[in-house]
């Protein structure tokens, strides 16, 4: 096959929802009789080559002395403002792990962003945007993220402050355009690159750090690490990013959803909403200790969680939110982050995971480890603005030996 045909097949095998869709597209668009299994093998082979190229970059980064890791590679322009976001997604494997009870497996994904924003002398938006006080939208958002929202809307005979928005369908319920219309100007994204792997958190941390270094992020004067506060995410920040000045920021939307769940748990709708609006305004202003104090008082009134309490029990919800805020309050200085021109939400990470899930996740999709790693790498490459596949295809002919990989293995 010609390089152009290989590139076309691997592109369709990655961008479409399944190999069968890619097989049909090849036949319909370029009229080349290529079997379904061959489309799968070609896509996974190209993805495996990209994984090997990626791992070579990670190995080169590991060999760098620490004194050079905070410098941009030669020829790379140093950005002024950058952010690194990380999270995980889930897909199904053919074989269960040793300690797994199901076929579901978590993959790791991250986004490295080059941003455009200005540093201010003081908080540019001291008052919370009204979009975060939209009752119907926040109720839906909190329910989708935590699955613990205690209310579903105003009770009978009670009017809402805003009409429901039928366009709200996922966790990205607060678009940046609407936030800007309410007075807050988030940093503008200039470029973004995506990293993803089915490996463990340590492998992912090295991969993400190596990609961030290649793009010059470590040399930037203003740097942020944004996550939802999971332990493995905090560990990777401490291991690879904290020593080089990346500020760890707790995703504001995850905080909002947990605070809303605790405020409305076991409360009449009107009372719960009033508590939420008070708490979220305090958090926006960086006054987290006031929220923790009221949560602790509420916990005392409700009592400690009991073994028989379900997930939606008010005692359990309030206790979980209180612990979450106590553990994460050092990452919630939002006025200072806004003053520095840093982002405070991981909405772009959520949307990236959804883009990856579109190809790799599905109740009927069961992957091998090597196949999932290969396709996940290609999917990440295709949504990266640096277009890493352009250089890959340009350099690929020089790396070919004329022998198939399985022939070399047999020899």
C-alpha positions as CSV (number, residue, x, y, z in Angstrom):
1,X,0.0,0.0,0.0
2,X,1.1,3.5,-0.7
3,X,1.8,5.9,2.3
4,X,-1.2,8.0,1.3
5,X,-3.5,5.0,1.4
6,X,-2.1,3.8,4.8
7,X,-2.6,7.3,6.1
8,X,-6.2,7.4,4.8
9,X,-7.1,4.0,6.3
10,X,-5.6,4.8,9.7
11,X,-7.3,8.1,9.8
12,X,-10.8,6.6,9.1
13,X,-10.0,3.7,11.5
14,X,-9.4,6.3,14.2
15,X,-11.9,9.1,13.5
16,X,-15.0,6.9,12.9
17,X,-16.7,5.1,15.7
18,X,-15.7,1.6,14.7
19,X,-13.4,-0.4,12.4
20,X,-16.5,-1.5,10.5
21,X,-17.5,2.1,9.8
22,X,-14.0,2.7,8.5
23,X,-14.1,-0.4,6.3
24,X,-17.4,0.8,4.8
25,X,-16.0,4.3,4.3
26,X,-12.9,3.0,2.5
27,X,-15.1,1.1,0.1
28,X,-17.5,4.0,-0.5
29,X,-15.0,6.9,-0.7
30,X,-11.9,5.5,-2.4
31,X,-13.3,2.3,-3.9
32,X,-10.5,0.1,-2.7
33,X,-11.4,-3.5,-1.7
34,X,-9.8,-3.8,1.7
35,X,-11.1,-6.3,4.2
36,X,-12.5,-5.3,7.7
37,X,-9.7,-7.1,9.6
38,X,-7.1,-5.5,7.4
39,X,-8.4,-2.0,8.2
40,X,-8.2,-2.9,11.9
41,X,-4.6,-4.3,11.6
42,X,-3.4,-1.3,9.6
43,X,-4.8,1.2,12.1
44,X,-3.4,-0.6,15.1
45,X,0.0,-1.0,13.4
46,X,0.3,2.7,12.7
47,X,-0.9,3.5,16.2
48,X,1.8,1.1,17.6
49,X,4.4,2.9,15.7
50,X,3.3,6.2,17.1
51,X,3.4,4.7,20.6
52,X,7.0,3.6,20.1
53,X,7.8,7.2,18.9
54,X,6.1,8.6,21.9
55,X,8.0,6.3,24.3
56,X,11.3,7.3,22.7
57,X,10.5,10.9,23.5
58,X,9.7,10.0,27.1
59,X,13.0,8.1,27.4
60,X,14.8,11.2,26.1
61,X,13.1,13.4,28.6
62,X,14.0,11.1,31.5
63,X,17.6,11.4,30.5
64,X,17.5,15.1,30.9
65,X,19.2,16.6,34.0
66,X,16.9,18.4,36.3
67,X,18.6,21.7,35.5
68,X,17.4,21.4,31.9
69,X,13.9,20.3,32.5
70,X,12.7,23.8,33.3
71,X,14.1,25.1,30.0
72,X,12.4,25.0,26.6
73,X,13.9,22.7,23.9
74,X,16.0,24.5,21.4
75,X,13.9,26.3,18.8
76,X,10.7,26.2,20.8
77,X,9.1,29.6,21.7
78,X,8.4,29.9,25.4
79,X,4.7,30.7,26.1
80,X,3.7,33.1,28.7
81,X,0.7,31.3,30.3
82,X,0.2,27.5,30.2
83,X,-2.0,24.9,31.9
84,X,-1.9,21.2,32.3
85,X,-5.2,19.3,32.9
86,X,-5.6,15.6,33.6
87,X,-8.4,13.1,34.2
88,X,-9.4,9.6,33.4
89,X,-11.9,7.7,31.2
90,X,-13.2,4.2,31.0
91,X,-13.4,1.5,28.3
92,X,-13.8,-2.3,28.2
93,X,-11.0,-4.8,27.8
94,X,-11.3,-8.4,26.5
95,X,-9.7,-9.9,29.6
96,X,-10.4,-8.9,33.2
97,X,-7.5,-7.8,35.4
98,X,-6.4,-10.0,38.2
99,X,-8.3,-8.0,40.9
100,X,-11.0,-6.7,38.6
101,X,-14.6,-7.6,38.9
102,X,-15.6,-6.4,35.4
103,X,-14.1,-5.7,32.0
104,X,-14.1,-2.0,32.5
105,X,-10.6,-0.4,32.7
106,X,-9.6,3.2,33.3
107,X,-7.3,5.0,30.9
108,X,-5.5,8.3,31.7
109,X,-5.7,11.4,29.6
110,X,-4.3,14.9,29.8
111,X,-4.4,18.2,28.0
112,X,-1.5,20.7,27.8
113,X,-2.6,24.2,26.9
114,X,-0.9,27.4,25.7
115,X,-3.1,30.3,26.8
116,X,-3.5,34.0,26.3
117,X,-4.4,36.1,29.4
118,X,-3.1,39.1,31.3
119,X,-2.0,39.4,34.9
120,X,-3.9,42.0,36.9
121,X,-3.1,43.9,40.1
122,X,-6.3,42.6,41.7
123,X,-9.1,40.1,41.1
124,X,-10.6,41.1,37.8
125,X,-14.0,39.4,38.7
126,X,-14.6,39.6,42.5
127,X,-18.4,38.9,42.1
128,X,-19.5,35.4,41.0
129,X,-21.0,35.4,37.4
130,X,-24.7,35.0,37.4
131,X,-24.5,31.8,35.3
132,X,-23.3,30.0,38.4
133,X,-26.5,31.1,40.2
134,X,-28.9,29.7,37.5
135,X,-31.0,27.2,39.5
136,X,-32.1,24.8,36.8
137,X,-28.6,24.7,35.1
138,X,-26.7,24.2,38.4
139,X,-29.1,21.5,39.5
140,X,-28.6,19.5,36.3
141,X,-24.8,20.1,36.4
142,X,-24.4,18.9,40.0
143,X,-26.6,15.9,39.4
144,X,-24.6,14.8,36.3
145,X,-21.2,15.2,38.0
146,X,-21.9,13.8,41.5
147,X,-25.1,11.9,41.0
148,X,-26.1,13.1,44.4
149,X,-28.1,16.3,43.8
150,X,-30.8,16.3,46.3
151,X,-33.3,18.3,44.4
152,X,-34.6,18.2,40.8
153,X,-36.1,21.7,40.7
154,X,-38.5,23.9,42.5
155,X,-41.3,22.2,44.5
156,X,-44.9,22.5,43.6
157,X,-46.2,26.0,43.9
158,X,-42.6,27.5,44.0
159,X,-41.4,29.6,41.1
160,X,-37.9,29.3,39.7
161,X,-35.6,32.2,39.1
162,X,-34.8,31.2,35.6
163,X,-36.5,29.1,32.9
164,X,-34.9,25.6,32.3
165,X,-32.5,25.4,29.4
166,X,-33.3,22.5,27.1
167,X,-29.9,22.7,25.4
168,X,-28.1,21.5,28.6
169,X,-27.2,17.9,27.9
170,X,-23.8,17.1,29.5
171,X,-21.3,18.2,32.2
172,X,-20.0,21.0,30.0
173,X,-23.0,23.1,31.0
174,X,-21.3,26.4,31.5
175,X,-19.8,27.4,28.2
176,X,-17.1,30.0,28.3
177,X,-19.1,32.4,26.1
178,X,-21.8,32.6,28.7
179,X,-19.3,33.0,31.5
180,X,-17.8,35.9,29.5
181,X,-21.2,37.5,29.1
182,X,-21.6,37.5,32.9
183,X,-18.4,39.5,33.4
184,X,-15.6,37.0,33.8
185,X,-13.0,36.6,31.1
186,X,-11.3,33.2,31.2
187,X,-8.0,32.7,29.5
188,X,-8.2,32.1,25.8
189,X,-6.7,28.9,24.4
190,X,-4.1,29.3,21.7
191,X,-3.0,25.7,21.3
192,X,-3.7,22.4,23.0
193,X,-2.1,19.0,22.8
194,X,-3.6,15.7,24.1
195,X,-1.8,12.8,25.8
196,X,-3.5,9.5,26.6
197,X,-2.5,6.0,27.7
198,X,-4.0,2.8,29.1
199,X,-0.9,2.5,31.3
200,X,-0.8,3.3,35.0
201,X,-0.6,6.8,36.6
202,X,3.2,6.8,36.8
203,X,3.6,6.0,33.1
204,X,1.0,8.6,32.3
205,X,2.7,11.3,34.5
206,X,6.0,10.8,32.7
207,X,4.2,10.9,29.3
208,X,2.4,14.1,30.1
209,X,5.5,15.8,31.6
210,X,7.5,14.9,28.5
211,X,4.9,16.3,26.2
212,X,4.6,19.5,28.2
213,X,8.4,19.9,28.2
214,X,8.6,19.4,24.4
215,X,6.1,22.3,23.9
216,X,8.1,24.6,26.2
217,X,5.5,24.7,29.1
218,X,8.1,24.2,31.9
219,X,9.8,27.5,30.9
220,X,6.6,29.6,31.0
221,X,6.4,32.2,33.8
222,X,2.8,31.4,34.7
223,X,1.8,27.7,35.0
224,X,-1.2,25.9,36.3
225,X,-2.2,22.3,37.0
226,X,-5.9,21.7,37.1
227,X,-7.7,18.6,38.3
228,X,-10.6,17.4,40.4
229,X,-8.3,16.5,43.3
230,X,-8.1,12.7,43.0
231,X,-5.1,11.3,44.9
232,X,-3.3,9.9,41.8
233,X,-3.6,13.3,40.1
234,X,-2.2,15.1,43.1
235,X,0.7,12.6,43.3
236,X,1.6,13.2,39.6
237,X,1.5,17.0,40.1
238,X,3.8,16.7,43.1
239,X,6.2,14.3,41.3
240,X,6.6,16.1,37.9
241,X,5.1,19.6,38.0
242,X,5.2,21.1,41.5
243,X,9.0,21.4,41.6
244,X,8.9,23.6,38.5
245,X,6.3,26.1,39.7
246,X,3.0,24.7,38.5
247,X,0.2,25.9,40.7
248,X,-2.3,23.2,41.6
249,X,-5.9,24.4,41.1
250,X,-9.0,22.5,42.1
251,X,-11.6,22.5,39.4
252,X,-14.3,25.0,40.4
253,X,-17.1,23.0,38.7
254,X,-16.4,19.9,40.8
255,X,-16.4,22.1,44.0
256,X,-19.6,23.6,42.9
257,X,-21.3,20.3,42.4
258,X,-20.3,19.0,45.8
259,X,-21.3,22.1,47.6
260,X,-24.6,22.1,45.9
261,X,-25.2,18.5,46.9
262,X,-24.3,19.2,50.5
263,X,-26.4,22.4,50.7
264,X,-29.6,20.7,49.3
265,X,-29.2,17.4,51.1
266,X,-32.2,16.9,53.4
267,X,-33.3,20.5,53.0
268,X,-36.5,22.0,51.5
269,X,-35.7,23.3,47.9
270,X,-35.9,27.0,48.8
271,X,-33.7,26.6,51.9
272,X,-31.2,24.4,50.1
273,X,-30.8,26.9,47.2
274,X,-30.3,29.8,49.6
275,X,-27.5,27.9,51.4
276,X,-25.9,27.0,48.1
277,X,-25.8,30.6,46.8
278,X,-24.2,31.7,50.0
279,X,-21.6,29.0,50.0
280,X,-20.7,29.2,46.4
281,X,-20.2,33.0,46.6
282,X,-17.9,32.5,49.5
283,X,-15.9,29.9,47.6
284,X,-15.7,32.3,44.5
285,X,-14.2,34.9,46.8
286,X,-11.7,32.4,48.4
287,X,-13.5,32.3,51.8
288,X,-13.5,28.5,51.9
289,X,-13.1,28.4,55.7
290,X,-16.5,30.0,56.2
291,X,-18.1,27.1,54.2
292,X,-16.1,24.5,56.1
293,X,-17.3,26.0,59.4
294,X,-21.0,25.9,58.4
295,X,-20.5,22.4,57.0
296,X,-18.9,21.2,60.3
297,X,-21.9,22.7,62.2
298,X,-24.3,20.9,59.9
299,X,-22.4,17.7,60.4
300,X,-22.7,18.0,64.1
301,X,-26.4,18.5,63.9
302,X,-26.9,15.5,61.6
303,X,-24.4,13.2,63.3
304,X,-21.7,11.1,61.8
305,X,-22.5,8.7,58.9
306,X,-23.6,5.2,59.9
307,X,-22.8,2.0,58.1
308,X,-26.4,1.6,57.0
309,X,-26.5,5.0,55.4
310,X,-26.9,5.0,51.6
311,X,-25.1,7.2,49.2
312,X,-27.9,9.8,49.2
313,X,-28.2,10.0,53.0
314,X,-27.6,13.7,54.0
315,X,-25.2,12.6,56.7
316,X,-23.0,10.9,54.2
317,X,-23.2,13.7,51.6
318,X,-22.3,16.4,54.1
319,X,-19.5,14.4,55.6
320,X,-18.0,13.7,52.1
321,X,-18.2,17.3,51.1
322,X,-16.7,18.5,54.4
323,X,-13.7,16.1,54.0
324,X,-13.3,17.1,50.4
325,X,-13.1,20.8,51.2
326,X,-10.8,20.3,54.2
327,X,-8.3,18.3,52.1
328,X,-8.4,20.6,49.1
329,X,-8.7,24.1,50.6
330,X,-5.0,24.8,49.7
331,X,-6.0,24.6,46.0
332,X,-9.0,26.9,46.1
333,X,-7.5,30.4,46.2
334,X,-9.6,31.4,43.2
335,X,-9.2,35.2,43.5
336,X,-5.5,34.8,43.2
337,X,-5.7,32.4,40.3
338,X,-8.0,34.9,38.4
339,X,-5.6,37.7,39.2
340,X,-2.7,35.7,37.6
341,X,-4.8,35.0,34.5
342,X,-5.0,31.2,35.2
343,X,-8.0,29.0,34.4
344,X,-10.1,27.7,37.3
345,X,-12.1,24.9,35.5
346,X,-11.3,21.7,33.7
347,X,-14.2,21.9,31.3
348,X,-11.8,21.4,28.3
349,X,-10.5,18.2,29.9
350,X,-14.1,16.9,30.3
351,X,-14.8,17.6,26.6
352,X,-11.5,15.9,25.6
353,X,-12.4,12.7,27.5
354,X,-15.7,12.7,25.6
355,X,-13.9,13.0,22.3
356,X,-11.7,10.0,23.2
357,X,-14.7,8.1,24.5
358,X,-16.5,8.4,21.2
359,X,-13.9,6.1,19.6
360,X,-12.8,3.8,22.4
361,X,-15.8,3.5,24.7
362,X,-19.0,1.5,24.1
363,X,-20.9,-1.4,25.5
364,X,-20.1,-3.5,22.4
365,X,-16.4,-2.6,22.2
366,X,-13.8,-4.9,23.9
367,X,-10.2,-4.1,23.3
368,X,-6.8,-5.8,23.7
369,X,-4.3,-3.8,25.6
370,X,-2.1,-3.2,22.6
371,X,-5.0,-2.3,20.3
372,X,-6.5,0.2,22.8
373,X,-3.2,1.8,23.4
374,X,-2.6,2.2,19.7
375,X,-6.0,3.6,18.8
376,X,-6.0,5.9,21.9
377,X,-2.7,7.4,20.8
378,X,-4.0,8.1,17.3
379,X,-7.2,9.6,18.7
380,X,-5.2,11.9,20.9
381,X,-2.9,12.9,18.0
382,X,-5.9,13.8,15.8
383,X,-7.3,16.4,18.3
384,X,-3.9,18.0,19.1
385,X,-3.4,21.3,17.4
386,X,0.4,20.7,17.0
387,X,-0.5,18.0,14.5
388,X,2.1,15.4,15.5
389,X,1.0,13.0,12.8
390,X,2.3,15.4,10.1
391,X,5.9,14.9,11.3
392,X,5.2,11.2,11.9
393,X,4.2,10.6,8.3
394,X,7.0,12.8,6.9
395,X,9.6,10.8,8.8
396,X,8.1,7.4,8.5
397,X,9.7,6.3,5.2
398,X,13.2,6.8,6.6
399,X,12.3,4.4,9.5
400,X,11.1,1.5,7.3
401,X,13.3,-1.5,6.9
402,X,11.5,-3.4,4.2
403,X,10.7,-6.3,6.7
404,X,7.4,-6.8,8.4
405,X,7.5,-6.8,12.2
406,X,6.2,-10.3,12.5
407,X,8.9,-11.5,10.1
408,X,11.6,-10.0,12.3
409,X,10.1,-11.6,15.3
410,X,10.2,-15.1,13.7
411,X,13.8,-14.7,12.6
